[in-house]
Amino acid sequence: MSAVCHNLSQFYYGPRVSMKISRHLKENVWTWKSGMAAQCFFPRMVGARFFNGMTTDPVVREEGDTPRVLITGSLGQLGTGLAKILRTKYGRDNIIMSDIIKAPKQIVESGPYIYADILDFKNLQEIIVTHHIDWLIHFSALLSAIGEHNVPLAMRVNIEGLHNVMELAKQYRLRIFVPSTIGAFGPDSPRNPTPDLCVQRPRTIYGVSKVHGELLGEYYQHKFGVDFRCLRFPGVISADTHPGGGTTDYAVQIFHDVIKQGKFQCYLRPNTRLPMMYIDDCLRSLIEVMEVPEEKLKLRTYNVAAISFTPEELVQALKKLIPEFHVSYHPDSRQDIADSWPEVFDDSNARNDWGWKPEYDIDRLCEVMVDKLQAKYPKK
Ligand SMILES: NC(=O)c1ccc[n+]([C@@H]2O[C@H](COP(=O)([O-])OP(=O)(O)OC[C@H]3O[C@@H](n4cnc5c(N)ncnc54)[C@H](O)[C@@H]3O)[C@@H](O)[C@H]2O)c1
């Protein structure tokens, strides 16, 4: 088959390009299967996707160069804050924010912001070439609770979208970061503590897509040498941006509701323990793992942990700062998801291999959230 393709491509593209196709065929069986058969028989039709990634030798960045970074899904809870930090570190114009929604004025004025649908491979290809991207930070996703309500869309965005970015990382030799989650574990995993390597049988489409991402990324790393890096984040707590429909969102909502209305209704039982992390710790862990030299990474997917608490413990910590407020508990379908997730994350590999260390405990987390939100919602 390889010889047939070689002959046909020689006919269509001439001997020099055809040589490259043949060489590439030997190295890239996956791409060959999906693209080459069609390429041979319908070369003009499918040329772009397959052909572009191999005709030019990609420019490989030197360690220490300032990277040019594309963030997908950058208008969500994590993306805006990350872009801000990376722009301070690497320069405003080196960080390209992207999403499918219209950005608020302050984002548009803060640096490059473009439309990028994770399902549109060709558009992503164009962005990577035009903006000389070196690192891709892939945030586009439907989170756990939202994903359960629209499984077909979650499969498209979380799985098909991931296929697109992995293929781009391979073709253009990008360093790629894909976040995973505590939701990548399930009821059969050890829950306290949950190590990096153990049984992963999640029960949500979100979790299934994240396990798929971890495995596919690691496969692309050992098969094609893609510089894939992945952290499993706990529930992320932030004051500046709103959470995107996850099971741990209560730990953000409580601060808004208590400060605005003096009361909070929790959708989890009071004793539901889950790993959590303040956003500054989360974004710092991401930047640290992106900057660490490859040889230090013994794994490609690491747990990172900071705090583990229950709603009741969070209420007690918050009462040290705001003594009077009312809480009620009305568990809904998110309780079942939480019951299948880790209670405490074991992140000893991240600590040992690249020096991960969180800075925010539950009291410091409450102080910073209350400070920020009291300034946002001044007392009437
Ligand atoms: N926030 C957390 O607590 C948490 C915890 C663990 C892992 N993560 C992971 O981190 C990443 C970012 O999380 P987040 O909280 O910022 O998510 P979010 O839901 O707040 O934002 C996701 C973004 O993806 C965008 N998006 C949706 N469909 C898209 C498409 N077709 N093309 C391009 N963009 C699209 C949305 O517009 C949104 O802005 C996700 O992969 C998530 O799974 C988040």
The ligand as an SDF file (V2000), in Angstrom:
LIG
                    3D

 44 48  0  0  0  0  0  0  0  0999 V2000
  -12.3690   24.7260   36.8190 N   0  0  0  0  0  0  0  0  0  0  0  0
  -12.0620   23.6010   37.4470 C   0  0  0  0  0  0  0  0  0  0  0  0
  -12.3870   23.4300   38.6260 O   0  0  0  0  0  0  0  0  0  0  0  0
  -11.3010   22.5320   36.7230 C   0  0  0  0  0  0  0  0  0  0  0  0
  -10.8240   21.4360   37.4470 C   0  0  0  0  0  0  0  0  0  0  0  0
  -10.1470   20.4310   36.7720 C   0  0  0  0  0  0  0  0  0  0  0  0
   -9.9010   20.5380   35.4160 C   0  0  0  0  0  0  0  0  0  0  0  0
  -10.3680   21.6280   34.7440 N   0  0  0  0  0  0  0  0  0  0  0  0
  -10.1430   21.6870   33.2950 C   0  0  0  0  0  0  0  0  0  0  0  0
   -9.5210   22.9180   32.9440 O   0  0  0  0  0  0  0  0  0  0  0  0
  -10.0000   23.3500   31.6640 C   0  0  0  0  0  0  0  0  0  0  0  0
  -10.5350   24.7520   31.7930 C   0  0  0  0  0  0  0  0  0  0  0  0
  -11.5620   24.7410   32.7540 O   0  0  0  0  0  0  0  0  0  0  0  0
  -12.4830   26.0080   33.0280 P   0  0  0  0  0  0  0  0  0  0  0  0
  -12.9880   25.8570   34.4020 O   0  0  0  0  0  0  0  0  0  0  0  0
  -11.7860   27.2540   32.6250 O   0  0  0  0  0  0  0  0  0  0  0  0
  -13.6900   25.6830   32.0200 O   0  0  0  0  0  0  0  0  0  0  0  0
  -14.8900   26.6470   31.6140 P   0  0  0  0  0  0  0  0  0  0  0  0
  -16.0960   25.7990   31.4080 O   0  0  0  0  0  0  0  0  0  0  0  0
  -14.9840   27.7860   32.5420 O   0  0  0  0  0  0  0  0  0  0  0  0
  -14.3740   27.1850   30.1870 O   0  0  0  0  0  0  0  0  0  0  0  0
  -14.3210   26.3530   29.0600 C   0  0  0  0  0  0  0  0  0  0  0  0
  -14.3000   27.2400   27.8170 C   0  0  0  0  0  0  0  0  0  0  0  0
  -14.3450   26.3850   26.6780 O   0  0  0  0  0  0  0  0  0  0  0  0
  -15.0530   27.0920   25.6770 C   0  0  0  0  0  0  0  0  0  0  0  0
  -15.5620   26.1950   24.6260 N   0  0  0  0  0  0  0  0  0  0  0  0
  -16.6640   25.4400   24.6240 C   0  0  0  0  0  0  0  0  0  0  0  0
  -16.8250   24.8430   23.4340 N   0  0  0  0  0  0  0  0  0  0  0  0
  -15.7910   25.2430   22.6560 C   0  0  0  0  0  0  0  0  0  0  0  0
  -15.3960   24.9960   21.3080 C   0  0  0  0  0  0  0  0  0  0  0  0
  -16.1350   24.2070   20.5020 N   0  0  0  0  0  0  0  0  0  0  0  0
  -14.2710   25.5600   20.8550 N   0  0  0  0  0  0  0  0  0  0  0  0
  -13.5250   26.3770   21.6450 C   0  0  0  0  0  0  0  0  0  0  0  0
  -13.8490   26.6570   22.9200 N   0  0  0  0  0  0  0  0  0  0  0  0
  -14.9780   26.1060   23.4260 C   0  0  0  0  0  0  0  0  0  0  0  0
  -16.1780   27.7780   26.4150 C   0  0  0  0  0  0  0  0  0  0  0  0
  -16.6960   28.8730   25.6680 O   0  0  0  0  0  0  0  0  0  0  0  0
  -15.5030   28.1850   27.7200 C   0  0  0  0  0  0  0  0  0  0  0  0
  -15.0700   29.5310   27.6980 O   0  0  0  0  0  0  0  0  0  0  0  0
  -11.0590   22.3270   31.2310 C   0  0  0  0  0  0  0  0  0  0  0  0
  -10.4750   21.4020   30.3460 O   0  0  0  0  0  0  0  0  0  0  0  0
  -11.4430   21.6220   32.5150 C   0  0  0  0  0  0  0  0  0  0  0  0
  -11.8290   20.3140   32.2790 O   0  0  0  0  0  0  0  0  0  0  0  0
  -11.0570   22.6380   35.3620 C   0  0  0  0  0  0  0  0  0  0  0  0
  1  2  1  0
  2  3  2  0
  2  4  1  0
  4  5  1  0
  4 44  2  0
  5  6  2  0
  6  7  1  0
  7  8  2  0
  8  9  1  0
  8 44  1  0
  9 10  1  0
  9 42  1  0
 10 11  1  0
 11 12  1  0
 11 40  1  0
 12 13  1  0
 13 14  1  0
 14 15  2  0
 14 16  1  0
 14 17  1  0
 17 18  1  0
 18 19  2  0
 18 20  1  0
 18 21  1  0
 21 22  1  0
 22 23  1  0
 23 24  1  0
 23 38  1  0
 24 25  1  0
 25 26  1  0
 25 36  1  0
 26 27  1  0
 26 35  1  0
 27 28  2  0
 28 29  1  0
 29 30  1  0
 29 35  2  0
 30 31  1  0
 30 32  2  0
 32 33  1  0
 33 34  2  0
 34 35  1  0
 36 37  1  0
 36 38  1  0
 38 39  1  0
 40 41  1  0
 40 42  1  0
 42 43  1  0
M  CHG  2   8   1  16  -1
M  END
$$$$
